[in-house]
């Protein structure tokens, strides 16, 4: 009887060790990633998403990537609303203003990737909660069937001139990180301490604006149909639509300079697929990937260790003159300024 009891105890101990080993293997697999799911909230153009996710899946074929595309501000609001039960793992494409707010609200996970030293301090969060992936100059967009870079508005203040009345169409501002940045920059350049001058400027722009488009696709359609022939948008998407989709678009780089948005990424706090999110993070910033995306998708990388001579011809000729902007002030004031614009200016300048 004693022998039987000893054998039962030994068997139980052996089973416990087996269970422990299985759990450890699962934990290691989860930590290392490479399989399972990855849920991404992105503000990227569809052509960019298809290209990059395709490249990522070539390297990691066992990871199922699910994308949900929306404006940067919508991503912030969604991640905020899901804080208690995060549904996304990775936030791909957000303004530094939105990322600063998200970091302050504890929505993003601190992470120091292998490329940390290649990103300048002004293009990343000091605690590693977000990193700038690329730079997006915000410029004047034109229909190239009607205008040329010489005949369109040459600078921001030109947009308020009478000749552009009802010739401007604008992407709906509140849902768009790009447009919130442009409009907030226009207020900032008039004086951040007292936004009234900036509000007056935006009233003048509203008076010349024929319509507000609900999303980028609708904006492009309005420009193609010449419902408007001038807009404000980011340089990369203009080049993508022009070069890859053969749309009649071109751009004018404002003479006084452009707000150069740091388009950033981050891991959502308490992400369910954290390891895969880290793999995607590292993949996005790989120098070879950055060079390919610059060549094919007109992206301006934030990495400082990629030589300019290794960049494509379109980049070589680019003069990135930036407006002098305090991005922390912009992050602090943007919500207030945009709420005022929506309540008191939009559609009231006619």
Number of C-alpha atoms within 10 A of each C-alpha: 5 7 7 9 10 11 11 12 11 12 12 12 12 12 12 11 11 12 11 11 12 11 11 12 11 11 12 11 14 17 14 14 21 20 16 15 19 24 20 21 26 22 26 19 17 10 14 18 16 13 13 17 18 14 15 18 14 11 12 17 14 13 17 16 17 12 18 12 17 18 22 27 22 19 25 20 13 16 23 15 11 13 17 11 12 17 18 27 26 27 25 24 27 31 25 27 26 26 30 21 17 20 21 11 11 15 23 27 19 18 16 15 14 11 15 15 12 13 17 14 12 13 20 22 19 12 12 17 24 28 31 27 26 23 22 23 25 26 24 25 25 27 23 19 13 13 17 15 16 8 10 21 25 16 17 19 14 14 24 20 12 12 11 20 18 18 19 26 25 25 22 17 23 19 18 23 24 25 21 24 25 23 21 25 25 22 25 25 15 16 13 19 9 11 18 13 16 21 22 15 20 21 21 21 25 25 21 22 25 19 19 18 17 14 16 17 11 15 21 22 14 19 24 17 10 16 16 24 23 28 21 23 23 22 23 21 19 23 20 20 17 16 16 12 10 10 19 18 24 21 26 20 22 20 12 12 18 24 25 23 24 26 30 24 25 29 28 29 22 17 20 18 22 23 22 27 25 21 17 23 23 14 17 20 23 13 16 12 15 22 21 14 18 20 17 14 20 21 23 22 23 23 21 11 12 15 9 11 9 12 17 15 11 11 17 11 8 9 9 15 15 16 17 13 15 11 20 13 13 21 19 14 16 22 16 11 19 21 12 13 20 13 10 13 19 18 16 12 15 14
